[in-house]
Amino acid sequence: MDDQENKLKNPFEGYFENVKKHKHAVSPVHEIVNVYYEMKGWDNKPKRFYKKKERSYAKLASEAKRLYEACEKNLDNTIWALDRMKYLAEKGNFEWSIITCLKHKLR
């Protein structure tokens, strides 16, 4: 590639392949929750770990559905919102959840 082609190359090429889960999800809502669990480091935990209310799949699926609808049912934009909130939370040192993305988007 020459310099001109390098300047035109999309810097985000391949971004979503690195963020998304690679196993098949049943629906976009499940994909969002799976990605959230992975971002929080909560994937592959024992079942009792998920019994806490803030970690329960049912609660997070409800939040994921609301965020997915707010992002006009665009899965890539929804995952982008999760990744952005993760970055902001780490930078600002605060706890976050899927619903935090929705509250942040409405402000």
Secondary structure, 3 states (H helix, E strand, C coil): CCHHHHHHCCCCCCHHHHHCCCCCCCCHHHHHHHHHHHHHCCCCCCHHHHHCHHHCHHHHHHHHHHHHHHCCCCHHHHHHHHHHHHHHHHHHCCCCCHHHHHHHHHC
